Amino acid sequence: PPGFVQTNLFAAMRDRKNQDTVRKLYIASACMAVFPLSGFFVVRHVLLPHYGIRDNVDLISALVAVFVVQLVIAGYVISAFREPADDSEELLQEQAKVDAARASAEGKKTD
């Protein structure tokens, strides 16, 4: 289809125009690994014993971890919506240049 470029994931991630998006993905992934686990253990071993809560400690801690996961996802979605939208007209012009360069290179190979 016009305007479609087939590429692999790693090439797309290395592309300069995708660097901000990739950085946000790495940050969100790190937050997804660290914050829920930290929340779980802080609530389970610090907050609940401090307030004398001894029943359903694992359940409460797990619910806090799930809530923290939702916060991380919401933060990632909000940051994604704040990214500037790509201008499709510019993308089509860029793709036309790439297609012309390929056609030119293929024409030179057959000569």
KOLRODREN-791886 format. One record per atom (N, C-alpha, C, O): chain; x, y, z; atom name; residue number from 1; residue in one letter. Coordinates in Angstrom, 2 decimals, always signed. Each point is the difference from the previous one (the first is absolute). Last residue first. Layout:
A,X,Y,Z,CA,NUM,a
...
***
This chain:
A,+21.00,-1.35,-15.96,N,111,d
A,+0.76,+0.57,-1.14,CA,111,d
A,+1.35,-0.64,-0.16,C,111,d
A,+0.74,+0.37,-0.91,O,111,d
A,-3.84,-1.29,+4.55,N,110,t
A,-0.36,-0.71,-1.23,CA,110,t
A,+0.77,+0.52,-1.20,C,110,t
A,+0.06,-0.69,-1.02,O,110,t
A,+0.43,+2.69,+5.36,N,109,k
A,+0.48,-1.39,+0.07,CA,109,k
A,-0.27,-0.72,-1.30,C,109,k
A,+0.80,-0.85,-0.41,O,109,k
A,-2.41,+5.27,+1.07,N,108,k
A,+1.45,-0.01,-0.23,CA,108,k
A,+0.55,-1.41,+0.01,C,108,k
A,+0.96,-0.29,-0.71,O,108,k
A,-5.51,+0.97,+1.77,N,107,g
A,+0.23,+0.33,-1.40,CA,107,g
A,+1.47,-0.01,-0.34,C,107,g
A,+0.36,-0.42,-1.10,O,107,g
A,-1.66,-0.13,+5.57,N,106,e
A,-0.33,-1.21,-0.76,CA,106,e
A,+0.21,+0.23,-1.49,C,106,e
A,+0.41,-0.91,-0.72,O,106,e
A,+0.15,+4.59,+3.57,N,105,a
A,+1.05,-0.99,+0.27,CA,105,a
A,-0.25,-1.28,-0.78,C,105,a
A,+0.94,-0.60,-0.51,O,105,a
A,-4.23,+3.95,+0.31,N,104,s
A,+1.21,+0.46,-0.67,CA,104,s
A,+1.13,-1.01,+0.16,C,104,s
A,+0.72,-0.30,-0.95,O,104,s
A,-4.68,-0.46,+3.26,N,103,a
A,-0.23,-0.20,-1.43,CA,103,a
A,+1.22,+0.42,-0.79,C,103,a
A,+0.37,-0.66,-0.97,O,103,a
A,-0.31,+1.48,+5.57,N,102,r
A,+0.06,-1.44,-0.28,CA,102,r
A,-0.16,-0.28,-1.48,C,102,r
A,+0.73,-0.81,-0.57,O,102,r
A,-1.26,+5.23,+2.02,N,101,a
A,+1.40,-0.40,+0.13,CA,101,a
A,+0.16,-1.49,-0.29,C,101,a
A,+0.97,-0.40,-0.64,O,101,a
A,-5.31,+2.13,+0.76,N,100,a
A,+0.71,+0.51,-1.18,CA,100,a
A,+1.47,-0.41,+0.04,C,100,a
A,+0.57,-0.37,-1.03,O,100,a
A,-3.23,-0.66,+4.77,N,99,d
A,-0.40,-0.81,-1.16,CA,99,d
A,+0.73,+0.43,-1.26,C,99,d
A,+0.42,-0.84,-0.79,O,99,d
A,+0.21,+3.41,+4.65,N,98,v
A,+0.62,-1.31,+0.17,CA,98,v
A,-0.33,-0.90,-1.19,C,98,v
A,+0.88,-0.69,-0.52,O,98,v
A,-2.97,+4.89,+0.68,N,97,k
A,+1.43,+0.16,-0.24,CA,97,k
A,+0.73,-1.34,+0.10,C,97,k
A,+0.87,-0.30,-0.81,O,97,k
A,-5.41,+0.40,+1.93,N,96,a
A,+0.15,+0.17,-1.43,CA,96,a
A,+1.47,+0.18,-0.37,C,96,a
A,+0.45,-0.52,-1.03,O,96,a
A,-1.60,+0.34,+5.56,N,95,q
A,-0.09,-1.32,-0.62,CA,95,q
A,+0.15,+0.09,-1.51,C,95,q
A,+0.60,-0.88,-0.62,O,95,q
A,-0.75,+4.89,+3.04,N,94,e
A,+1.23,-0.72,+0.31,CA,94,e
A,-0.01,-1.38,-0.64,C,94,e
A,+1.02,-0.43,-0.54,O,94,e
A,-4.91,+2.97,+0.19,N,93,q
A,+1.06,+0.60,-0.80,CA,93,q
A,+1.33,-0.72,+0.23,C,93,q
A,+0.75,-0.25,-0.94,O,93,q
A,-4.39,-1.04,+3.59,N,92,l
A,-0.21,-0.42,-1.38,CA,92,l
A,+1.06,+0.57,-0.92,C,92,l
A,+0.45,-0.69,-0.92,O,92,l
A,-0.43,+2.04,+5.42,N,91,l
A,+0.37,-1.41,-0.11,CA,91,l
A,-0.17,-0.50,-1.42,C,91,l
A,+0.84,-0.75,-0.50,O,91,l
A,-2.27,+5.10,+1.53,N,90,e
A,+1.45,-0.08,+0.02,CA,90,e
A,+0.47,-1.44,-0.16,C,90,e
A,+0.98,-0.26,-0.69,O,90,e
A,-5.56,+0.95,+1.13,N,89,e
A,+0.45,+0.55,-1.28,CA,89,e
A,+1.53,-0.06,-0.10,C,89,e
A,+0.54,-0.35,-1.04,O,89,e
A,-2.72,-0.84,+5.09,N,88,s
A,-0.06,-1.06,-1.00,CA,88,s
A,+0.46,+0.49,-1.37,C,88,s
A,+0.54,-0.79,-0.78,O,88,s
A,+0.94,+2.39,+5.71,N,87,d
A,-0.76,+0.55,-1.11,CA,87,d
A,+0.02,-1.03,-1.12,C,87,d
A,+1.05,-0.28,-0.57,O,87,d
A,-0.68,-0.73,+5.95,N,86,d
A,+0.74,+0.08,-1.26,CA,86,d
A,-0.92,+0.56,-1.07,C,86,d
A,-1.18,-0.34,-0.07,O,86,d
A,+0.66,+1.55,+5.34,N,85,a
A,-0.46,-0.91,-1.04,CA,85,a
A,+0.86,+0.18,-1.25,C,85,a
A,+0.37,+1.12,-0.36,O,85,a
A,+1.22,-0.26,+5.58,N,84,p
A,-0.53,+0.66,-1.20,CA,84,p
A,-0.36,-1.03,-1.06,C,84,p
A,+0.70,-0.99,-0.19,O,84,p
A,-1.02,-0.15,+5.43,N,83,e
A,+0.97,+0.03,-1.08,CA,83,e
A,-0.60,+0.73,-1.19,C,83,e
A,-1.19,-0.11,-0.27,O,83,e
A,-1.25,-0.93,+4.30,N,82,r
A,+0.66,+1.30,-0.04,CA,82,r
A,+1.06,+0.10,-1.09,C,82,r
A,+0.50,+1.09,-0.27,O,82,r
A,-2.94,-5.13,+1.28,N,81,f
A,-0.91,+0.98,-0.58,CA,81,f
A,+0.63,+1.38,-0.10,C,81,f
A,-0.42,+0.81,-0.83,O,81,f
A,+2.85,-4.28,+2.92,N,80,a
A,-0.17,-0.31,-1.43,CA,80,a
A,-0.92,+1.00,-0.67,C,80,a
A,+0.24,+0.40,-1.15,O,80,a
A,+0.38,-0.17,+5.81,N,79,s
A,+1.20,+0.47,-0.69,CA,79,s
A,-0.08,-0.29,-1.50,C,79,s
A,+0.51,+0.77,-0.81,O,79,s
A,-3.98,-2.40,+3.51,N,78,i
A,-0.03,+1.47,-0.02,CA,78,i
A,+1.21,+0.55,-0.74,C,78,i
A,-0.12,+0.93,-0.79,O,78,i
A,-0.03,-5.56,+1.52,N,77,v
A,-1.01,+0.40,-0.99,CA,77,v
A,-0.07,+1.53,-0.11,C,77,v
A,-0.10,+0.54,-1.10,O,77,v
A,+2.92,-2.37,+4.39,N,76,y
A,+0.53,-0.27,-1.34,CA,76,y
A,-0.99,+0.44,-1.07,C,76,y
A,+0.39,+0.57,-1.02,O,76,y
A,-1.74,-0.25,+5.52,N,75,g
A,+1.07,+0.95,-0.29,CA,75,g
A,+0.57,-0.19,-1.38,C,75,g
A,+0.29,+0.97,-0.70,O,75,g
A,-3.43,-4.07,+2.25,N,74,a
A,-0.65,+1.29,-0.27,CA,74,a
A,+1.05,+1.06,-0.32,C,74,a
A,-0.21,+0.81,-0.90,O,74,a
A,+1.78,-5.02,+2.23,N,73,i
A,-0.63,-0.08,-1.32,CA,73,i
A,-0.65,+1.33,-0.36,C,73,i
A,+0.14,+0.47,-1.13,O,73,i
A,+1.61,-0.85,+5.44,N,72,v
A,+1.09,+0.00,-0.99,CA,72,v
A,-0.57,-0.03,-1.41,C,72,v
A,+0.46,+0.73,-0.88,O,72,v
A,-3.51,-1.13,+4.43,N,71,l
A,+0.56,+1.35,-0.06,CA,71,l
A,+1.13,+0.10,-1.03,C,71,l
A,+0.09,+0.99,-0.73,O,71,l
A,-1.98,-5.22,+1.63,N,70,q
A,-0.95,+0.84,-0.74,CA,70,q
A,+0.50,+1.44,-0.12,C,70,q
A,-0.20,+0.64,-1.03,O,70,q
A,+2.70,-3.61,+3.66,N,69,v
A,+0.10,-0.38,-1.41,CA,69,v
A,-0.93,+0.88,-0.84,C,69,v
A,+0.40,+0.48,-1.06,O,69,v
A,-0.75,-0.07,+5.68,N,68,v
A,+1.22,+0.66,-0.49,CA,68,v
A,+0.23,-0.33,-1.48,C,68,v
A,+0.42,+0.86,-0.76,O,68,v
A,-3.95,-3.03,+2.96,N,67,f
A,-0.31,+1.41,-0.15,CA,67,f
A,+1.21,+0.76,-0.56,C,67,f
A,-0.15,+0.88,-0.85,O,67,f
A,+0.74,-5.37,+1.98,N,66,v
A,-0.83,+0.11,-1.19,CA,66,v
A,-0.36,+1.46,-0.27,C,66,v
A,+0.00,+0.44,-1.15,O,66,v
A,+2.33,-1.36,+5.11,N,65,a
A,+0.86,-0.23,-1.16,CA,65,a
A,-0.78,+0.12,-1.31,C,65,a
A,+0.49,+0.58,-0.97,O,65,a
A,-2.89,-0.36,+5.01,N,64,v
A,+0.81,+1.21,-0.16,CA,64,v
A,+0.90,-0.14,-1.23,C,64,v
A,+0.15,+0.94,-0.77,O,64,v
A,-2.60,-4.69,+2.00,N,63,l
A,-0.88,+1.03,-0.56,CA,63,l
A,+0.74,+1.33,-0.20,C,63,l
A,-0.22,+0.70,-0.99,O,63,l
A,+2.50,-4.21,+3.13,N,62,a
A,-0.19,-0.31,-1.42,CA,62,a
A,-0.91,+1.03,-0.66,C,62,a
A,+0.24,+0.40,-1.14,O,62,a
A,+0.38,-0.12,+5.79,N,61,s
A,+1.24,+0.34,-0.70,CA,61,s
A,-0.12,-0.24,-1.50,C,61,s
A,+0.48,+0.79,-0.80,O,61,s
A,-4.04,-2.13,+3.56,N,60,i
A,+0.08,+1.47,-0.03,CA,60,i
A,+1.25,+0.44,-0.77,C,60,i
A,-0.06,+0.94,-0.79,O,60,i
A,-0.46,-5.57,+1.52,N,59,l
A,-1.05,+0.52,-0.88,CA,59,l
A,+0.09,+1.52,-0.13,C,59,l
A,-0.05,+0.52,-1.11,O,59,l
A,+2.91,-2.71,+4.15,N,58,d
A,+0.39,-0.28,-1.39,CA,58,d
A,-1.03,+0.56,-0.98,C,58,d
A,+0.36,+0.54,-1.05,O,58,d
A,-1.30,-0.20,+5.67,N,57,v
A,+1.15,+0.84,-0.35,CA,57,v
A,+0.41,-0.21,-1.45,C,57,v
A,+0.28,+0.96,-0.72,O,57,v
A,-4.10,-2.56,+3.86,N,56,n
A,-0.03,+0.23,-1.45,CA,56,n
A,+1.14,+0.90,-0.47,C,56,n
A,-0.19,+0.83,-0.90,O,56,n
A,-0.10,-0.58,+5.97,N,55,d
A,-0.88,-0.84,-0.80,CA,55,d
A,+0.06,+0.42,-1.47,C,55,d
A,+0.05,+1.19,-0.31,O,55,d
A,+2.24,+1.12,+3.87,N,54,r
A,+0.61,-1.32,-0.14,CA,54,r
A,-0.85,-0.94,-0.86,C,54,r
A,+0.47,-1.07,-0.40,O,54,r
A,+0.59,+6.60,+2.05,N,53,i
A,-0.88,-0.85,-0.81,CA,53,i
A,+0.70,-1.32,-0.25,C,53,i
A,+1.10,-0.04,-0.55,O,53,i
A,+0.54,+4.16,+2.94,N,52,g
A,-0.50,-1.15,+0.75,CA,52,g
A,-0.96,-0.89,-0.76,C,52,g
A,-0.74,-0.77,+0.61,O,52,g
A,+3.46,+4.78,-1.97,N,51,y
A,-1.38,+0.28,+0.43,CA,51,y
A,-0.63,-1.19,+0.71,C,51,y
A,-1.18,+0.05,+0.34,O,51,y
A,+5.59,-0.45,-1.98,N,50,h
A,+0.01,+1.26,+0.75,CA,50,h
A,-1.39,+0.33,+0.54,C,50,h
A,-0.13,+0.50,+1.12,O,50,h
A,+0.75,-4.25,-4.03,N,49,p
A,+0.42,-0.25,+1.38,CA,49,p
A,+0.01,+1.26,+0.86,C,49,p
A,-0.28,-0.05,+1.20,O,49,p
A,-0.82,+0.67,-5.79,N,48,l
A,-1.01,-0.80,+0.71,CA,48,l
A,+0.44,-0.37,+1.42,C,48,l
A,-0.80,+0.12,+0.92,O,48,l
A,+3.91,+2.32,-3.72,N,47,l
A,-1.22,+0.74,+0.33,CA,47,l
A,-1.01,-0.82,+0.81,C,47,l
A,-0.48,+0.45,+1.04,O,47,l
A,+4.71,-2.53,-2.40,N,46,v
A,+0.19,+1.27,+0.72,CA,46,v
A,-1.33,+0.60,+0.45,C,46,v
A,-0.23,+0.19,+1.20,O,46,v
A,+0.75,-4.37,-3.77,N,45,h
A,+0.97,-0.09,+1.08,CA,45,h
A,+0.17,+1.28,+0.82,C,45,h
A,+0.59,-0.03,+1.08,O,45,h
A,-3.78,-0.49,-4.85,N,44,r
A,-0.06,-1.24,+0.78,CA,44,r
A,+0.91,+0.04,+1.23,C,44,r
A,-0.40,-0.46,+1.07,O,44,r
A,+0.34,+4.11,-4.20,N,43,v
A,-1.29,-0.11,+0.69,CA,43,v
A,+0.00,-1.22,+0.92,C,43,v
A,-0.46,+0.09,+1.14,O,43,v
A,+4.22,+0.47,-3.80,N,42,v
A,-0.08,+1.10,+0.96,CA,42,v
A,-1.31,-0.09,+0.79,C,42,v
A,+0.00,+0.16,+1.22,O,42,v
A,+0.67,-3.24,-4.75,N,41,f
A,+0.82,-0.30,+1.17,CA,41,f
A,-0.01,+1.12,+1.05,C,41,f
A,+0.08,-0.28,+1.20,O,41,f
A,-2.57,+0.83,-5.30,N,40,f
A,-0.43,-1.21,+0.69,CA,40,f
A,+0.78,-0.21,+1.30,C,40,f
A,-0.58,-0.19,+1.07,O,40,f
A,+1.88,+3.69,-3.97,N,39,g
A,-1.25,+0.28,+0.71,CA,39,g
A,-0.49,-1.18,+0.80,C,39,g
A,-0.44,+0.14,+1.14,O,39,g
A,+4.16,-0.75,-3.94,N,38,s
A,+0.34,+0.86,+1.14,CA,38,s
A,-1.24,+0.31,+0.82,C,38,s
A,+0.03,-0.06,+1.23,O,38,s
A,-0.67,-2.26,-5.21,N,37,l
A,+0.67,-0.85,+1.00,CA,37,l
A,+0.37,+0.80,+1.23,C,37,l
A,-0.15,-0.47,+1.13,O,37,l
A,-1.75,+2.85,-4.75,N,36,p
A,-0.96,-0.91,+0.64,CA,36,p
A,+0.64,-0.90,+1.05,C,36,p
A,-0.58,-0.22,+1.07,O,36,p
A,+3.51,+3.27,-3.48,N,35,f
A,-0.99,+0.63,+0.88,CA,35,f
A,-1.03,-0.96,+0.61,C,35,f
A,-0.25,+0.09,+1.20,O,35,f
A,+3.81,-1.52,-4.44,N,34,v
A,+0.46,+0.45,+1.31,CA,34,v
A,-1.14,+0.44,+0.92,C,34,v
A,-0.08,-0.45,+1.14,O,34,v
A,-0.53,-1.09,-5.78,N,33,a
A,+0.69,-1.05,+0.76,CA,33,a
A,+0.26,+0.43,+1.44,C,33,a
A,-0.10,-0.82,+0.91,O,33,a
A,-1.89,+3.81,-3.98,N,32,m
A,-0.92,-1.12,+0.14,CA,32,m
A,+0.65,-1.13,+0.80,C,32,m
A,-0.70,-0.75,+0.68,O,32,m
A,+3.27,+4.53,-1.88,N,31,c
A,-0.97,+0.35,+1.05,CA,31,c
A,-0.96,-1.15,+0.26,C,31,c
A,-0.40,-0.24,+1.14,O,31,c
A,+3.40,-0.25,-4.69,N,30,a
A,+0.72,-0.02,+1.28,CA,30,a
A,-0.94,+0.32,+1.16,C,30,a
A,+0.05,-0.64,+1.05,O,30,a
A,-1.82,+0.98,-5.35,N,29,s
A,+0.30,-1.40,+0.30,CA,29,s
A,+0.73,-0.12,+1.33,C,29,s
A,-0.30,-0.89,+0.80,O,29,s
A,-0.55,+5.19,-2.51,N,28,a
A,-1.25,-0.62,+0.47,CA,28,a
A,+0.24,-1.47,+0.35,C,28,a
A,-0.59,-0.49,+0.97,O,28,a
A,+4.19,+2.82,-2.85,N,27,i
A,-0.30,+0.54,+1.33,CA,27,i
A,-1.26,-0.64,+0.56,C,27,i
A,-0.04,-0.38,+1.17,O,27,i
A,+1.25,-0.73,-5.58,N,26,y
A,+0.97,-0.55,+0.97,CA,26,y
A,-0.31,+0.48,+1.41,C,26,y
A,+0.05,-0.78,+0.95,O,26,y
A,-2.63,+2.61,-4.43,N,25,l
A,-0.31,-1.42,+0.17,CA,25,l
A,+0.94,-0.64,+1.01,C,25,l
A,-0.45,-0.76,+0.86,O,25,l
A,+1.26,+5.20,-2.13,N,24,k
A,-1.19,-0.08,+0.85,CA,24,k
A,-0.40,-1.45,+0.25,C,24,k
A,-0.43,-0.35,+1.10,O,24,k
A,+3.94,+1.10,-4.11,N,23,r
A,+0.42,+0.37,+1.35,CA,23,r
A,-1.18,-0.08,+0.97,C,23,r
A,+0.15,-0.51,+1.12,O,23,r
A,-1.04,-0.11,-5.66,N,22,v
A,+0.71,-1.16,+0.54,CA,22,v
A,+0.45,+0.28,+1.42,C,22,v
A,-0.08,-0.88,+0.87,O,22,v
A,-1.88,+4.42,-3.21,N,21,t
A,-0.99,-1.04,+0.28,CA,21,t
A,+0.65,-1.23,+0.62,C,21,t
A,-0.54,-0.59,+0.94,O,21,t
A,+3.32,+4.07,-2.44,N,20,d
A,-0.78,+0.44,+1.17,CA,20,d
A,-1.02,-1.06,+0.41,C,20,d
A,-0.20,-0.26,+1.19,O,20,d
A,+2.76,-0.51,-5.15,N,19,q
A,+0.80,-0.09,+1.23,CA,19,q
A,-0.78,+0.42,+1.24,C,19,q
A,+0.12,-0.64,+1.05,O,19,q
A,-1.24,+0.44,-6.01,N,18,n
A,-0.69,-0.82,+0.99,CA,18,n
A,+0.70,-0.03,+1.35,C,18,n
A,-0.46,-0.69,+0.90,O,18,n
A,+2.12,+2.94,-4.86,N,17,k
A,-1.28,+0.63,+0.31,CA,17,k
A,-0.81,-0.80,+1.03,C,17,k
A,-0.98,+0.51,+0.54,O,17,k
A,+5.25,-2.09,-2.20,N,16,r
A,+0.14,+1.21,+0.81,CA,16,r
A,-1.34,+0.60,+0.40,C,16,r
A,-0.15,+0.52,+1.10,O,16,r
A,+1.04,-5.83,-1.96,N,15,d
A,-0.27,+1.20,-0.80,CA,15,d
A,-0.06,+1.23,+0.89,C,15,d
A,-0.61,-0.02,+1.07,O,15,d
A,+1.05,-4.56,+0.49,N,14,r
A,+1.22,+0.77,-0.18,CA,14,r
A,-0.22,+1.29,-0.78,C,14,r
A,+0.85,+0.90,+0.04,O,14,r
A,-4.38,-4.04,+0.67,N,13,m
A,+0.38,+0.55,+1.29,CA,13,m
A,+1.27,+0.85,-0.09,C,13,m
A,+0.18,+0.93,+0.77,O,13,m
A,-1.77,-3.25,-4.59,N,12,a
A,-0.93,+1.07,+0.35,CA,12,a
A,+0.38,+0.65,+1.32,C,12,a
A,-0.14,+1.21,+0.16,O,12,a
A,+2.55,-4.96,-1.54,N,11,a
A,+0.30,+1.12,-0.89,CA,11,a
A,-0.91,+1.18,+0.31,C,11,a
A,+0.44,+1.15,-0.01,O,11,a
A,-1.23,-5.15,+2.29,N,10,f
A,+1.22,+0.63,+0.47,CA,10,f
A,+0.42,+1.17,-0.89,C,10,f
A,+0.53,+0.99,+0.50,O,10,f
A,-4.39,-3.62,-1.65,N,9,l
A,-0.19,+0.73,+1.25,CA,9,l
A,+1.25,+0.76,+0.41,C,9,l
A,-0.07,+1.16,+0.39,O,9,l
A,-0.61,-2.07,-5.60,N,8,n
A,-0.06,-0.85,+1.19,CA,8,n
A,-0.04,+0.87,+1.24,C,8,n
A,+0.24,+1.21,-0.07,O,8,n
A,-2.45,-0.06,-4.86,N,7,t
A,+1.26,+0.05,+0.72,CA,7,t
A,-0.08,-0.95,+1.19,C,7,t
A,-1.08,-0.47,+0.35,O,7,t
A,-1.74,+2.60,-5.01,N,6,q
A,+0.20,-1.19,+0.82,CA,6,q
A,+1.39,+0.09,+0.64,C,6,q
A,+1.00,+0.18,-0.70,O,6,q
A,-4.57,+3.67,-1.02,N,5,v
A,+1.38,-0.45,-0.10,CA,5,v
A,+0.15,-1.20,+0.92,C,5,v
A,-0.29,+0.08,+1.20,O,5,v
A,-3.79,+3.08,-3.79,N,4,f
A,+0.34,-1.07,+0.94,CA,4,f
A,+1.43,-0.43,-0.24,C,4,f
A,+0.39,-0.31,-1.12,O,4,f
A,-3.00,+3.54,-1.52,N,3,g
A,+0.33,+0.57,+1.30,CA,3,g
A,+0.40,-1.03,+1.03,C,3,g
A,+0.22,+0.35,+1.16,O,3,g
A,-3.14,-2.17,-5.10,N,2,p
A,+0.78,+1.23,-0.02,CA,2,p
A,+0.22,+0.55,+1.41,C,2,p
A,-0.89,-0.04,+0.84,O,2,p
A,+0.33,-5.26,-1.66,N,1,p
A,-0.82,+1.20,+0.00,CA,1,p
A,+0.87,+1.26,+0.00,C,1,p
A,+1.11,-0.01,+0.53,O,1,p
***
